[in-house]
Amino acid sequence: MPLTIRTTKTTSGKTRPAPDQLGFGKYFSDHIFLADWEGEDGWKNARIEPYGSIALDPAASVLHYGQAMFEGSKAFRQADGSVALFRVDAHAKRMQRGASRLCMPALEVEDFVAAMRAFVAVEEGWVPSAPNTSLYLRPTIVATEAFLGVRPSNRYLFFTIGSPVGSYYGGDTLKPVRIWVERDYVRAARGGLGATKAGANYAASLYAAVKAKKAGFDQVLWLDAKEHAFVEEVGTMNLFVVIDGTLVTPSLSDSILAGVTRDSILTIAKEWGIKTEERAIGAAEILDARKRGKLEEVFGSGTAAVVSPVSELAFGDDRVVINDGKPGALSNRFYDEICGIQRGSKPDRHGWLTRI
Ligand SMILES: *Cc1c(COP(=O)(O)O)cnc(C)c1O
């Protein structure tokens, strides 16, 4: 049975920030979507309410054992003034896969899509229209049962908040990042949680990210946990390398998050007739490609930045500068194409947009 959603609108809307003030994840819209899960009843009490704090029992298992996960997707203002979600069904399915790994329930795909549409319809005025802005959506599931035994919770809360976000780069041109290749700390091991957006993965990543920042880098490149020999992800993004005209990305595994942007880039690259490969990429292969003059581009992909070019990879003291430190041609081309599809200025050939 589809979820019924009750809506209580706020009587005191917040002042909306100016488009140039937005940044990422600093402001939150007027409402929150909530639903409760309790054993056999499944998901119930789906509701949209004024944005506000949520009360949790101090024994709630999420506060102790971190049984929690989230999603991240965006709603975009279209040229004709309407609003559309980008690949919302892919986010729904990924949340189901991740929840299953964490022994949590997730919404049915149709319910998730209906929830996002209903929420964005109420927050329509919060979808900014300035170039490169959007309403970021953060669906989240947390374990709420008050019980200190270690086992899956018997109660959960699903909620979604919205945050109007600005251009990731503060302008139209891509700003490349400098990356530290992390050889001691790992983000995710085979058999672990790396393929889910579990909060725990982000907690695990903080220490190395802070260390890299202190050393003057923007983010870290994660290597595989076993041999520290293969590249996996860059920061919280999937990794792409262009070697001698071929677009290469690590194949998906349980230590790599299956990015929706990653999939979009691979789909578009095939359409454009670019040779693509999903396979293991050794750090040594990147160094060797550099030596042969065949390392053309390196970039990350994710919902927040879409494409994030890498200007430099630091393998200890060995600094690999990519494309003279400038965004590569493919990075720019993928960025323009995906942003264009998201905003309706380029054709949506794959049915990736869902109108509100
Ligand atoms: C969210 C995320 C990505 C990118 O996924 P998108 O669906 O493209 O936003 C990549 N890696 C990690 C670790 C992530 O959390």
The ligand as a Gaussian input file, in Angstrom:
#p B3LYP/6-31G(d) Opt

LIG

0 1
 C       28.061000       9.838000      -2.281000
 C       29.412000       9.288000      -2.581000
 C       29.924000       9.222000      -3.890000
 C       29.223000       9.815000      -5.073000
 O       27.965000       9.320000      -5.325000
 P       26.933000      10.174000      -6.172000
 O       25.742000       9.306000      -6.258000
 O       27.566000      10.414000      -7.502000
 O       26.699000      11.432000      -5.428000
 C       31.151000       8.596000      -4.083000
 N       31.860000       8.106000      -3.046000
 C       31.419000       8.185000      -1.774000
 C       32.236000       7.607000      -0.693000
 C       30.181000       8.786000      -1.508000
 O       29.755000       8.885000      -0.258000

